[in-house]
Structures are given as C-alpha cells and as structure tokens.
Amino acid sequence: GSPVLAAHLFRDNDQFSRLSASAQTRLSPKFLNKWQEIDILKFLPDAIGDDLAGRIEVLQQKILCEMQSVEESLKDNQRGYEMQGLVCVRCGRTHPVSAGKCHACRNDQLYTKHCTGEHRVAEYFSALRKSELWPSVHPFRTCSAETIALRISRAKVNLRHNCGAGNVCPLELELDMLAQKVDMILRKLKGFKLYPLCREDL
C-alpha cells in the first residue's frame, strides 16, 4: 500500500503502473480491511481500493476457471494405463504385485491397478487438497493470487503418480499446463494509470 501511495503522490506513472499490477497478485481479497486500519493510506483515492478489489476478483476467477477446466479435461480422456500394484475389488485397497489376497477382507480377487480418467480426477483433487487448494472456497477468499499460484506449483511437484504412461500421463501434463497457464495470467496483468490528485493531497 505505501509504495503505491508514494508513486501516486510523486506522480510516477511507470512506477504506479508496475506497483498496482504487482498488488493485484500479492494482495488477498480481504486487503481493504487491513488498508482501512493504516491511516496514511487514507491519502490514496477511494477508487484505487475498489478498482484493485475488482481486478483481484476477476484475476482469481480466471485462476479458478483454469483449475476447474483440468477436471473436465481429465474426464474427457478415458485412456487407461497400467500401474504398479493390485487392487482388491471388494475394499479398494492397493497391494504389492506379489500379494495373493487382501488380508484386510480376505478377498482373493485382486486385479491390476489402472490409471483411468476417474482415477486421475481423484488424484488431481487429492493433490489440490494436499496443497490447500481444495475445497477452493477458503483459499480463494483468504489468499493472494501469488500464493495460489505457488500452491499450484507445489501440487505439481508433490504429485506422487506413477503409471505406464510416464511423463506423458494426462494428469502430469494437465497439472504442468495448469501451472504454465496461471503463470501466464499473472505475467499479463496490467497496472493502473495515475489517478488525479485530490485537493487534500496538494
């Protein structure tokens, strides 16, 4: 907030544009509550806070849409790949390839585990949950776009998925593409032009 105010008062258009673009990625949707507690920021035109809040809302909606589109893409790709391990058809537990039966439910019907569209969707949401991105309501209300982008990158890095497709598994590719798309959204952000000085500022 303070650097934006300094650029506003010193009429530095380039700096104001750069800082206001950066603020859109670094401020959470609740930033106005904090700004109202800082007396010096009252010298900023009221419109700046409202305009920033609007831009942040649009920005986070774009990121959320990209996250949701991954689910649809994963559902659309129904190709299956073999995975290591055997699955119990009764309880769903995964066992080593050498297992003869499921000791938990004493079932001897074990089948080769497969990476399917449904399995990939489940793993995608598991990765989001581990990175504190799902359920999405809380992070998109309290976190900055920059924090959300970092968590998306973390979900990609922490993914523990291993199937016959290797690096070209749709889940790996979609998460990689999501991180790239979000990064591009942040890079393309534009800042504001200088607002007129109020009489009180002169």
C-alpha positions as YAML, in Angstrom:
chain: A
units: angstrom
residues:
- id: 1
  name: GLY
  ca: [0.00, 0.00, 0.00]
- id: 2
  name: SER
  ca: [2.66, 2.54, 0.98]
- id: 3
  name: PRO
  ca: [4.76, 2.18, -2.22]
- id: 4
  name: VAL
  ca: [1.59, 2.66, -4.30]
- id: 5
  name: LEU
  ca: [0.83, 5.82, -2.30]
- id: 6
  name: ALA
  ca: [4.38, 7.13, -2.84]
- id: 7
  name: ALA
  ca: [4.15, 6.59, -6.61]
- id: 8
  name: HIS
  ca: [0.74, 8.30, -6.59]
- id: 9
  name: LEU
  ca: [1.97, 11.37, -4.69]
- id: 10
  name: PHE
  ca: [5.21, 11.69, -6.69]
- id: 11
  name: ARG
  ca: [3.27, 11.27, -9.96]
- id: 12
  name: ASP
  ca: [5.49, 8.44, -11.17]
- id: 13
  name: ASN
  ca: [3.27, 6.83, -13.79]
- id: 14
  name: ASP
  ca: [5.58, 3.90, -14.67]
- id: 15
  name: GLN
  ca: [6.18, 3.01, -11.04]
- id: 16
  name: PHE
  ca: [2.49, 3.35, -10.21]
- id: 17
  name: SER
  ca: [1.56, 1.04, -13.09]
- id: 18
  name: ARG
  ca: [4.15, -1.56, -12.06]
- id: 19
  name: LEU
  ca: [3.23, -1.49, -8.38]
- id: 20
  name: SER
  ca: [-0.52, -1.62, -8.99]
- id: 21
  name: ALA
  ca: [-0.01, -4.65, -11.26]
- id: 22
  name: SER
  ca: [2.09, -6.34, -8.58]
- id: 23
  name: ALA
  ca: [-0.52, -5.52, -5.93]
- id: 24
  name: GLN
  ca: [-3.13, -7.48, -7.88]
- id: 25
  name: THR
  ca: [-1.09, -10.66, -7.43]
- id: 26
  name: ARG
  ca: [0.16, -10.05, -3.89]
- id: 27
  name: LEU
  ca: [-2.94, -8.80, -2.10]
- id: 28
  name: SER
  ca: [-5.66, -11.09, -0.78]
- id: 29
  name: PRO
  ca: [-9.35, -10.35, -1.47]
- id: 30
  name: LYS
  ca: [-9.61, -9.03, 2.11]
- id: 31
  name: PHE
  ca: [-6.83, -6.44, 1.74]
- id: 32
  name: LEU
  ca: [-9.22, -3.48, 2.11]
- id: 33
  name: ASN
  ca: [-9.87, -4.40, 5.75]
- id: 34
  name: LYS
  ca: [-6.15, -4.01, 6.51]
- id: 35
  name: TRP
  ca: [-5.76, -0.87, 4.42]
- id: 36
  name: GLN
  ca: [-8.54, 0.83, 6.37]
- id: 37
  name: GLU
  ca: [-6.53, 0.37, 9.57]
- id: 38
  name: ILE
  ca: [-3.49, 2.22, 8.14]
- id: 39
  name: ASP
  ca: [-4.01, 5.97, 8.47]
- id: 40
  name: ILE
  ca: [-1.50, 7.05, 5.82]
- id: 41
  name: LEU
  ca: [-3.28, 5.01, 3.13]
- id: 42
  name: LYS
  ca: [-6.30, 7.27, 3.54]
- id: 43
  name: PHE
  ca: [-4.42, 9.64, 1.23]
- id: 44
  name: LEU
  ca: [-5.00, 7.20, -1.63]
- id: 45
  name: PRO
  ca: [-8.05, 7.96, -3.77]
- id: 46
  name: ASP
  ca: [-11.01, 5.78, -2.70]
- id: 47
  name: ALA
  ca: [-11.32, 4.45, -6.25]
- id: 48
  name: ILE
  ca: [-7.93, 2.72, -6.06]
- id: 49
  name: GLY
  ca: [-9.06, 0.29, -3.37]
- id: 50
  name: ASP
  ca: [-12.31, -0.51, -5.15]
- id: 51
  name: ASP
  ca: [-10.57, -0.92, -8.52]
- id: 52
  name: LEU
  ca: [-7.91, -3.21, -7.04]
- id: 53
  name: ALA
  ca: [-10.57, -5.32, -5.32]
- id: 54
  name: GLY
  ca: [-12.39, -5.67, -8.64]
- id: 55
  name: ARG
  ca: [-9.23, -6.68, -10.50]
- id: 56
  name: ILE
  ca: [-8.29, -9.21, -7.80]
- id: 57
  name: GLU
  ca: [-11.75, -10.78, -8.00]
- id: 58
  name: VAL
  ca: [-11.51, -11.11, -11.80]
- id: 59
  name: LEU
  ca: [-7.95, -12.48, -11.56]
- id: 60
  name: GLN
  ca: [-8.85, -15.15, -9.03]
- id: 61
  name: GLN
  ca: [-11.93, -16.13, -11.02]
- id: 62
  name: LYS
  ca: [-9.69, -16.75, -14.04]
- id: 63
  name: ILE
  ca: [-7.40, -18.98, -11.99]
- id: 64
  name: LEU
  ca: [-10.35, -20.90, -10.53]
- id: 65
  name: CYS
  ca: [-11.77, -21.46, -14.03]
- id: 66
  name: GLU
  ca: [-8.43, -22.89, -15.15]
- id: 67
  name: MET
  ca: [-8.39, -25.23, -12.15]
- id: 68
  name: GLN
  ca: [-11.93, -26.41, -12.90]
- id: 69
  name: SER
  ca: [-11.15, -26.95, -16.58]
- id: 70
  name: VAL
  ca: [-8.50, -29.51, -15.63]
- id: 71
  name: GLU
  ca: [-11.20, -31.75, -14.16]
- id: 72
  name: GLU
  ca: [-13.15, -31.64, -17.44]
- id: 73
  name: SER
  ca: [-10.03, -32.39, -19.50]
- id: 74
  name: LEU
  ca: [-9.18, -35.36, -17.29]
- id: 75
  name: LYS
  ca: [-12.72, -36.71, -17.56]
- id: 76
  name: ASP
  ca: [-12.66, -36.39, -21.35]
- id: 77
  name: ASN
  ca: [-9.51, -38.52, -21.66]
- id: 78
  name: GLN
  ca: [-10.57, -42.08, -20.86]
- id: 79
  name: ARG
  ca: [-7.38, -43.80, -21.97]
- id: 80
  name: GLY
  ca: [-6.07, -46.22, -19.34]
- id: 81
  name: TYR
  ca: [-2.53, -47.17, -18.31]
- id: 82
  name: GLU
  ca: [-1.31, -49.95, -16.07]
- id: 83
  name: MET
  ca: [0.02, -49.02, -12.64]
- id: 84
  name: GLN
  ca: [2.15, -50.93, -10.16]
- id: 85
  name: GLY
  ca: [0.13, -52.91, -7.66]
- id: 86
  name: LEU
  ca: [-3.03, -54.96, -7.40]
- id: 87
  name: VAL
  ca: [-6.43, -53.66, -6.30]
- id: 88
  name: CYS
  ca: [-8.92, -55.53, -4.15]
- id: 89
  name: VAL
  ca: [-12.31, -55.37, -5.87]
- id: 90
  name: ARG
  ca: [-14.08, -55.60, -2.52]
- id: 91
  name: CYS
  ca: [-12.44, -52.87, -0.40]
- id: 92
  name: GLY
  ca: [-10.37, -50.93, -2.95]
- id: 93
  name: ARG
  ca: [-7.06, -51.33, -1.13]
- id: 94
  name: THR
  ca: [-3.87, -51.48, -3.19]
- id: 95
  name: HIS
  ca: [-1.44, -54.36, -2.63]
- id: 96
  name: PRO
  ca: [2.00, -55.37, -3.98]
- id: 97
  name: VAL
  ca: [2.10, -57.37, -7.21]
- id: 98
  name: SER
  ca: [3.20, -60.41, -5.22]
- id: 99
  name: ALA
  ca: [0.10, -60.37, -2.97]
- id: 100
  name: GLY
  ca: [-2.13, -63.42, -3.25]
- id: 101
  name: LYS
  ca: [-5.11, -61.94, -1.45]
- id: 102
  name: CYS
  ca: [-6.34, -58.93, 0.51]
- id: 103
  name: HIS
  ca: [-5.62, -59.65, 4.18]
- id: 104
  name: ALA
  ca: [-8.00, -56.90, 5.31]
- id: 105
  name: CYS
  ca: [-11.12, -58.51, 3.86]
- id: 106
  name: ARG
  ca: [-9.73, -61.95, 2.92]
- id: 107
  name: ASN
  ca: [-10.68, -61.49, -0.72]
- id: 108
  name: ASP
  ca: [-8.52, -63.27, -3.29]
- id: 109
  name: GLN
  ca: [-9.84, -61.38, -6.32]
- id: 110
  name: LEU
  ca: [-7.10, -58.85, -6.99]
- id: 111
  name: TYR
  ca: [-6.79, -57.01, -10.29]
- id: 112
  name: THR
  ca: [-4.05, -54.93, -11.89]
- id: 113
  name: LYS
  ca: [-4.39, -51.28, -10.89]
- id: 114
  name: HIS
  ca: [-5.10, -48.89, -13.77]
- id: 115
  name: CYS
  ca: [-4.69, -45.17, -14.27]
- id: 116
  name: THR
  ca: [-8.08, -44.21, -15.72]
- id: 117
  name: GLY
  ca: [-9.86, -40.90, -16.25]
- id: 118
  name: GLU
  ca: [-11.75, -41.40, -12.99]
- id: 119
  name: HIS
  ca: [-8.58, -42.30, -11.10]
- id: 120
  name: ARG
  ca: [-6.76, -39.25, -12.47]
- id: 121
  name: VAL
  ca: [-9.59, -36.92, -11.39]
- id: 122
  name: ALA
  ca: [-9.44, -38.38, -7.87]
- id: 123
  name: GLU
  ca: [-5.66, -37.93, -7.74]
- id: 124
  name: TYR
  ca: [-5.96, -34.38, -9.07]
- id: 125
  name: PHE
  ca: [-8.29, -33.35, -6.25]
- id: 126
  name: SER
  ca: [-6.11, -35.19, -3.76]
- id: 127
  name: ALA
  ca: [-3.12, -33.14, -4.96]
- id: 128
  name: LEU
  ca: [-5.14, -29.92, -4.66]
- id: 129
  name: ARG
  ca: [-6.24, -30.88, -1.15]
- id: 130
  name: LYS
  ca: [-2.66, -31.59, -0.03]
- id: 131
  name: SER
  ca: [-1.63, -28.18, -1.36]
- id: 132
  name: GLU
  ca: [-4.52, -26.45, 0.46]
- id: 133
  name: LEU
  ca: [-6.34, -25.55, -2.73]
- id: 134
  name: TRP
  ca: [-9.40, -27.74, -2.19]
- id: 135
  name: PRO
  ca: [-12.10, -27.10, -1.15]
- id: 136
  name: SER
  ca: [-11.47, -23.92, -3.13]
- id: 137
  name: VAL
  ca: [-13.78, -21.60, -1.14]
- id: 138
  name: HIS
  ca: [-11.32, -20.84, 1.67]
- id: 139
  name: PRO
  ca: [-8.08, -20.21, -0.28]
- id: 140
  name: PHE
  ca: [-9.83, -18.04, -2.86]
- id: 141
  name: ARG
  ca: [-11.29, -15.89, -0.08]
- id: 142
  name: THR
  ca: [-8.16, -15.51, 2.01]
- id: 143
  name: CYS
  ca: [-5.09, -15.97, -0.22]
- id: 144
  name: SER
  ca: [-3.41, -13.79, -2.80]
- id: 145
  name: ALA
  ca: [-3.18, -14.92, -6.42]
- id: 146
  name: GLU
  ca: [0.58, -15.28, -5.94]
- id: 147
  name: THR
  ca: [0.04, -17.70, -3.03]
- id: 148
  name: ILE
  ca: [-2.48, -19.71, -5.04]
- id: 149
  name: ALA
  ca: [-0.03, -19.92, -7.96]
- id: 150
  name: LEU
  ca: [2.71, -21.18, -5.62]
- id: 151
  name: ARG
  ca: [0.38, -23.83, -4.24]
- id: 152
  name: ILE
  ca: [-0.47, -24.98, -7.78]
- id: 153
  name: SER
  ca: [3.25, -25.36, -8.50]
- id: 154
  name: ARG
  ca: [3.62, -27.26, -5.22]
- id: 155
  name: ALA
  ca: [0.78, -29.62, -6.20]
- id: 156
  name: LYS
  ca: [2.62, -30.39, -9.43]
- id: 157
  name: VAL
  ca: [5.96, -31.00, -7.69]
- id: 158
  name: ASN
  ca: [4.45, -33.10, -4.88]
- id: 159
  name: LEU
  ca: [2.40, -35.31, -7.20]
- id: 160
  name: ARG
  ca: [3.23, -38.94, -6.47]
- id: 161
  name: HIS
  ca: [1.74, -40.57, -9.53]
- id: 162
  name: ASN
  ca: [3.33, -43.46, -11.37]
- id: 163
  name: CYS
  ca: [1.77, -45.24, -14.33]
- id: 164
  name: GLY
  ca: [2.75, -46.82, -17.64]
- id: 165
  name: ALA
  ca: [2.40, -43.50, -19.46]
- id: 166
  name: GLY
  ca: [5.31, -42.00, -17.54]
- id: 167
  name: ASN
  ca: [5.78, -38.27, -18.12]
- id: 168
  name: VAL
  ca: [3.04, -38.19, -20.77]
- id: 169
  name: CYS
  ca: [0.31, -39.27, -18.35]
- id: 170
  name: PRO
  ca: [-2.66, -36.88, -18.83]
- id: 171
  name: LEU
  ca: [-2.55, -35.99, -15.11]
- id: 172
  name: GLU
  ca: [1.11, -34.95, -15.29]
- id: 173
  name: LEU
  ca: [0.53, -32.98, -18.49]
- id: 174
  name: GLU
  ca: [-2.61, -31.21, -17.23]
- id: 175
  name: LEU
  ca: [-1.00, -30.13, -13.95]
- id: 176
  name: ASP
  ca: [2.04, -28.86, -15.82]
- id: 177
  name: MET
  ca: [-0.17, -26.94, -18.24]
- id: 178
  name: LEU
  ca: [-2.23, -25.51, -15.36]
- id: 179
  name: ALA
  ca: [0.89, -24.11, -13.69]
- id: 180
  name: GLN
  ca: [2.01, -22.57, -17.00]
- id: 181
  name: LYS
  ca: [-1.41, -21.03, -17.72]
- id: 182
  name: VAL
  ca: [-1.67, -19.47, -14.26]
- id: 183
  name: ASP
  ca: [1.87, -18.11, -14.56]
- id: 184
  name: MET
  ca: [0.95, -16.56, -17.92]
- id: 185
  name: ILE
  ca: [-2.19, -14.98, -16.44]
- id: 186
  name: LEU
  ca: [-0.09, -13.30, -13.75]
- id: 187
  name: ARG
  ca: [2.54, -12.14, -16.24]
- id: 188
  name: LYS
  ca: [-0.06, -10.48, -18.47]
- id: 189
  name: LEU
  ca: [-1.55, -8.33, -15.71]
- id: 190
  name: LYS
  ca: [-1.66, -4.62, -16.40]
- id: 191
  name: GLY
  ca: [-1.42, -1.90, -13.80]
- id: 192
  name: PHE
  ca: [-3.38, 1.32, -13.44]
- id: 193
  name: LYS
  ca: [-2.66, 4.75, -14.80]
- id: 194
  name: LEU
  ca: [-2.17, 7.53, -12.28]
- id: 195
  name: TYR
  ca: [-5.29, 8.78, -10.56]
- id: 196
  name: PRO
  ca: [-5.86, 12.54, -10.27]
- id: 197
  name: LEU
  ca: [-4.55, 14.15, -7.11]
- id: 198
  name: CYS
  ca: [-7.20, 15.16, -4.60]
- id: 199
  name: ARG
  ca: [-7.09, 18.68, -3.19]
- id: 200
  name: GLU
  ca: [-6.26, 17.22, 0.21]
- id: 201
  name: ASP
  ca: [-3.10, 15.70, -1.29]
- id: 202
  name: LEU
  ca: [-1.73, 19.01, -2.54]
...
